[in-house]
């Protein structure tokens, strides 16, 4: 389970517009249940050996309609297995956005964020205040802070963990 979500700080990987779930994890590799094998194919058609370069806590920043395509959960699961702490995009495919939250990954839409952040930048996110700072160039962005129930969902590590936590209390 995740600790209280206060500040997220991480190195950025940038992606363009309309990155679909097949680019995140190609459908040909969905036959494996082994997360170690699955992550070796994440974004392989965009960044060669991405899985070797990403470190836990890294953040994805993308353009418009990130996660478009099928609603396959593996395209979020693979990010969680790699330790991606947040996905920030100009906009998301609706189901993909909800899948990110359901698996406990912070997901924030900020219009035109992709024009102001580049791979290698370091950003800091305050989900409670609704602030994002690119520490590489001091540029600040605002977004609507998460409501309490979404913070709880993310802090719990996803919907299933959140539900299990609630059931334990009763």
PyMOL commands that set and color helices and strands:
alter all, ss='L'
color gray80, all
select helices_A, chain A and resi 21-24+27-29+35-39+50-53+74-82+94-102+113-115+148-155+159-169
alter helices_A, ss='H'
color red, helices_A
select strands_A, chain A and resi 7-14+59-62+86-89+106-109+122-126+131-134+139-142
alter strands_A, ss='S'
color yellow, strands_A
deselect
rebuild
show_as cartoon
